[in-house]
Amino acid sequence: MNNKHNGTNHHLTCDILAAEIDPCIAGLKIAGYAANTLCAKRAAIRRFVSWRQRLKPPGKEPDESEVTEFMANSSQLGPKHRSLASTALSAFLEHLRSRKLITTCAPKAPKTPSSVLEGRYANFLRDEKGLAERSLMVYLPLVPDLLGYLTKDHGNASVRRLNASILRTFLLERARDRSSERVRLLATPDRATATGRRDYAILLLLAKLGLRSSEVLSLELGDIRWRTGEILIRGKGNRKDLLPLPRDVGAAIARHLRLDRGVRPTQRIFLRTYAPRVPLTGPASIGHIVRRALVQAGVERPSRIAAHLFRHTLASRMLQQGANLRDISEVLRHRTPSTTEIYAKIDLRSLHEVVRPWPGGGEVRNEISSSPLDRIRRGSTRSWHTT
């Protein structure tokens, strides 16, 4: 019997489904969900398993149609709990598929002009530019953004009408939007609380220095050189770099250490704010902090790579401020210039093609006279004292 076609799996029982609830929740916990959210998701999955045990024939594989039916029979749930239950059940089905316990495939979304264009763009980035799948998640949201802009401002989503003037306006508007998003994100942590002060320091490290999640997690007390205003970063491949520590970043870290961290047996800077008071572990913990800030700020961005978006945004912002690729490579600590070009999304020649000419002259005006790294150094926390 071919299970893929009839959706029947005689080895699949309700006991097996029930036994997979805790492993599924464990995976969500690693992803950084809060304890109360995990409890609610576990309860929703248990209700679903109990519901289908009463109404569905033994061996039938659960799928999205069952989730839709279950949700239709859960009218007593409020909007917030309905959304939470729906996402929990989607995660449960994904978990079952990853464990090869169900063979039905997730339904494919219908093709639209936007999805077709996005697929072609993904193939180009993957095959021609050699980008990894995680990097694609940074670039693909550009497609609906651009098509939405074309429809709203030009009455037609056809990319055949694109020219330098349209792209220039789109990029400038997007840059302004990103700048305001960054300000809103940094304003979300409640700095009257221990968690808020910790999260604010972490967000500043991501936004101002473009650190990777793993680099934030590995920071230790001895890595902050308070008197010289520098910070030691442990990067990929056991690489170590000494970077200038911006004054606002240093102030946020110092306040967190002085008010919240206390004396602990570990040297790591960032710990859990509730028991057990152990170091944050895994990039998912940083991702959870960033995703929470995204939700609070009302910013819609790909959640799976939320923390990494800061590096791309920093690279783009430095380009807009007049930095060259070597400056950006130095700040982001890339081994090869090609990686920096990908992060910056656009090379300098392309930037000159779409940048607005300076009034009264034919040349582009460079509004800064020194590199961004020099500007960071001028604002670094020289001669810091934490007592």
C-alpha positions in Angstrom: 0.0 0.0 0.0 1.4 3.4 -1.0 1.0 5.6 2.0 1.9 8.8 0.1 -1.2 8.6 -1.9 -3.9 7.5 0.6 -2.6 9.3 3.7 -2.9 6.1 5.7 -0.2 4.8 8.0 -1.2 1.7 10.0 1.8 2.1 12.2 0.8 5.6 13.3 -1.3 5.6 16.5 -2.6 8.3 18.8 -0.1 7.0 21.4 2.7 7.7 19.0 1.4 11.2 18.3 1.0 11.9 22.0 4.6 10.7 22.6 5.8 13.3 20.0 4.3 16.3 21.8 7.1 16.7 24.3 9.9 16.4 21.7 8.1 19.0 19.5 7.8 21.4 22.5 11.5 20.8 23.3 12.4 22.0 19.8 10.3 25.1 20.3 12.0 25.7 23.6 15.4 25.6 21.9 14.0 28.2 19.4 13.6 30.6 22.3 9.8 30.6 23.1 8.8 31.7 26.6 7.7 29.2 29.1 4.0 30.4 29.2 3.9 30.2 25.4 5.2 26.7 25.4 2.6 25.6 27.9 -0.2 27.1 25.7 1.3 25.4 22.6 1.5 22.1 24.4 -2.1 22.3 25.6 -3.3 23.1 22.0 -1.5 20.1 20.5 -2.9 17.8 23.2 -6.4 19.0 22.5 -5.8 18.4 18.8 -4.5 14.8 19.4 -7.4 14.1 21.7 -9.9 15.5 19.2 -8.7 13.4 16.3 -8.5 10.3 18.5 -12.3 10.6 18.9 -13.2 11.5 15.4 -10.6 10.2 12.9 -10.0 6.5 11.9 -6.9 4.8 13.3 -3.8 5.1 11.1 -5.0 8.2 9.2 -2.2 10.7 9.0 -2.8 14.2 10.3 -2.5 17.1 7.8 -3.4 20.7 7.3 -7.0 19.9 6.4 -7.5 18.4 9.8 -5.9 21.4 11.5 -8.4 23.6 9.6 -11.3 21.4 10.7 -10.1 21.4 14.3 -9.7 25.2 14.4 -13.2 25.6 12.9 -14.5 23.6 15.9 -12.6 25.7 18.4 -14.7 28.8 18.2 -14.4 29.3 21.9 -10.8 30.5 21.5 -10.1 34.2 21.4 -8.1 35.7 18.4 -4.7 35.5 20.3 -5.2 31.9 21.4 -6.5 30.9 18.0 -3.3 32.3 16.4 -1.1 30.5 19.0 -2.9 27.2 18.5 -2.7 27.4 14.7 1.1 28.1 14.8 1.6 25.3 17.4 -0.2 22.7 15.2 1.7 23.8 12.1 4.9 23.3 14.1 3.7 19.9 15.2 3.0 18.7 11.7 6.4 20.0 10.6 8.0 18.1 13.5 6.2 14.9 12.5 7.4 15.3 8.9 11.0 15.8 10.1 10.7 12.6 12.1 9.3 10.8 9.0 6.2 9.8 11.0 3.8 11.2 8.4 4.3 11.1 4.6 1.8 13.7 3.5 3.4 16.8 2.1 2.6 20.3 3.2 0.3 21.9 0.7 2.0 24.2 -1.8 0.9 27.8 -2.0 -0.7 28.7 -5.4 1.6 30.3 -7.8 1.3 34.1 -8.2 3.3 36.5 -10.4 5.1 37.5 -7.2 6.0 33.9 -6.2 7.1 33.1 -9.8 9.4 36.1 -9.8 10.6 35.3 -6.3 11.5 31.7 -7.5 13.5 33.0 -10.4 15.3 35.5 -8.1 16.1 32.7 -5.7 17.5 30.5 -8.4 19.7 33.4 -9.6 21.0 34.1 -6.1 21.6 30.4 -5.5 23.1 29.4 -8.8 24.8 32.5 -10.1 25.8 34.2 -6.8 26.4 31.1 -4.7 24.3 32.3 -1.7 23.4 29.9 1.1 19.7 29.2 1.9 19.8 31.3 5.0 21.1 34.3 3.0 18.2 33.9 0.6 15.8 34.6 3.4 17.4 38.1 3.7 17.0 39.0 0.0 13.7 37.3 -1.1 11.5 39.7 0.9 12.7 42.4 -1.4 10.5 40.9 -4.2 7.1 41.6 -2.6 8.4 44.9 -1.3 9.4 46.1 -4.7 6.2 44.8 -6.4 4.1 46.4 -3.7 5.9 49.7 -4.3 5.4 49.4 -8.1 1.7 48.7 -7.7 1.1 51.5 -5.2 3.1 54.3 -6.7 3.1 53.3 -10.4 -0.2 51.4 -10.8 1.5 48.3 -12.3 3.7 45.5 -10.8 5.5 44.8 -14.0 9.3 44.8 -13.5 9.7 45.6 -17.2 9.1 49.2 -16.4 12.0 49.4 -14.0 14.6 52.1 -14.6 17.3 53.9 -12.6 14.9 56.6 -11.4 12.3 54.2 -10.0 14.9 52.0 -8.3 16.6 55.1 -6.8 13.3 56.3 -5.3 12.5 52.8 -4.0 15.9 52.3 -2.4 15.9 55.8 -0.8 12.4 55.2 0.7 13.5 51.7 1.9 16.6 53.1 3.5 14.5 55.7 5.4 12.1 53.0 6.5 15.0 50.8 7.8 16.4 53.7 9.7 13.1 54.3 11.5 12.7 50.5 12.2 16.2 50.4 13.8 15.2 53.3 16.1 11.9 51.6 17.1 13.7 48.3 17.7 16.2 49.8 20.1 13.4 51.6 21.9 11.5 48.4 22.7 13.4 46.9 25.7 12.1 48.1 29.1 15.3 49.4 30.6 13.6 49.6 34.0 13.9 45.8 34.3 16.8 43.4 34.4 15.7 41.6 31.2 15.2 44.9 29.4 18.7 46.2 30.3 20.3 42.9 29.2 18.3 42.9 25.9 19.1 46.5 25.2 22.8 45.9 25.5 22.5 42.8 23.2 20.5 44.8 20.5 23.1 47.6 20.6 25.9 45.1 20.0 24.1 43.7 17.0 23.1 47.0 15.6 26.2 49.1 16.2 28.9 46.5 15.7 27.2 44.0 13.5 28.1 41.0 15.8 27.0 37.5 15.0 24.7 35.8 17.6 27.6 33.4 18.5 29.9 36.3 19.1 27.5 38.0 21.5 27.0 34.7 23.4 30.8 34.2 23.7 31.6 37.6 25.2 33.3 37.4 28.6 34.0 39.9 31.3 37.7 40.1 30.4 36.8 40.9 26.7 35.8 44.5 27.6 38.8 46.8 27.7 37.3 49.6 29.7 40.3 51.9 29.9 41.1 51.7 26.2 37.5 51.6 25.0 37.8 48.4 23.1 36.1 45.0 22.9 37.6 41.6 22.0 35.4 39.6 19.6 35.8 35.9 19.1 34.7 35.2 15.6 34.5 32.3 13.1 37.4 29.9 12.9 38.9 30.9 16.3 39.6 34.4 14.9 40.0 37.2 17.5 39.5 40.9 16.7 39.8 44.0 18.8 37.1 46.6 17.9 36.4 50.1 19.2 33.6 50.0 21.8 31.1 52.8 21.1 30.2 54.9 24.1 26.4 54.0 24.2 27.2 50.3 23.8 29.7 50.4 26.6 27.3 52.3 28.8 24.6 49.7 28.3 26.9 46.8 29.1 28.2 48.6 32.2 24.7 49.3 33.5 23.7 45.7 32.9 26.8 44.4 34.7 26.5 46.8 37.6 22.7 46.4 38.3 21.7 42.9 37.1 24.4 40.3 36.5 25.9 40.0 40.0 28.8 37.7 40.9 28.5 34.3 39.1 30.9 31.4 38.6 30.9 32.0 34.8 32.8 34.7 33.0 30.2 35.0 30.3 28.5 38.5 30.2 25.0 37.6 29.2 23.1 35.2 31.4 19.5 34.1 31.9 17.6 36.6 34.1 15.7 33.9 35.8 16.9 30.7 37.5 18.9 28.9 36.6 21.3 31.9 36.2 23.4 30.3 33.5 24.8 31.7 30.3 22.5 32.2 27.3 23.2 29.3 24.9 22.7 28.8 21.2 21.9 31.5 18.6 18.2 30.8 19.1 18.4 32.6 22.5 19.6 35.8 20.7 17.0 35.2 17.9 14.3 35.1 20.5 15.3 38.5 21.9 15.4 40.0 18.5 12.1 38.5 17.4 10.4 39.8 20.6 11.7 43.3 19.7 10.5 42.9 16.1 7.0 42.1 17.3 6.9 44.9 19.9 8.2 47.4 17.3 5.7 46.2 14.7 8.5 45.3 12.2 7.9 42.5 9.9 11.0 40.6 9.0 12.0 36.9 8.4 11.9 35.5 12.0 14.4 32.6 11.4 17.3 35.0 10.7 16.2 38.0 12.7 19.5 38.6 14.5 21.6 38.2 11.3 19.6 41.0 9.6 21.4 43.6 11.7 24.7 42.8 9.9 23.1 43.3 6.5 21.4 46.5 7.6 24.6 47.8 9.1 26.5 47.1 5.8 23.8 48.9 3.7 23.7 51.9 6.1 27.5 52.2 6.0 27.4 52.3 2.2 24.7 55.0 2.3 26.9 57.0 4.5 29.8 56.9 2.1 31.9 53.9 3.3 33.8 51.7 0.8 33.7 48.0 0.8 37.0 47.7 2.6 35.7 49.8 5.5 32.7 47.5 5.7 34.7 44.4 5.5 36.9 45.6 8.4 33.9 46.3 10.6 32.1 43.0 9.8 35.4 41.1 9.8 34.9 39.3 6.5 37.7 37.1 5.2 37.0 37.9 1.5 35.7 41.1 -0.3 33.1 39.0 -2.1 31.3 38.2 1.1 31.2 42.0 1.9 29.7 42.7 -1.6 26.9 40.2 -0.8 26.2 41.8 2.6 26.1 45.3 1.1 23.7 44.0 -1.6 25.1 46.5 -4.1 28.5 47.4 -5.3 29.8 51.0 -5.5 29.4 51.2 -9.2 25.8 50.3 -8.9 25.4 52.8 -6.1 26.6 55.6 -8.3 24.1 54.6 -11.0 21.1 55.1 -8.7 22.3 57.8 -6.3 20.7 61.2 -6.5 23.1 63.8 -8.1 24.2 66.6 -5.8 22.5 69.9 -6.7 24.8 72.3 -8.6 27.3 69.7 -9.7 27.7 66.5 -11.5 29.5 64.6 -8.8 28.2 62.6 -5.9 28.9 64.3 -2.6 30.7 62.3 0.1 29.3 63.6 3.4 31.9 62.1 5.7 35.6 62.7 5.6 36.8 59.6 7.4 36.0 55.9 7.4 33.1 54.5 9.6 35.6 52.6 11.7 37.4 55.9 12.5 34.0 57.4 13.4 33.4 54.4 15.8 36.8 55.0 17.3 36.1 58.7 17.9 32.9 57.8 19.7 34.4 54.9 21.6 34.4 54.6 25.4 37.9 55.8 26.1 39.1 55.7 29.7 36.0 53.9 30.9 35.5 53.4 34.7 32.7 51.2 35.8 32.8 52.0 39.5 
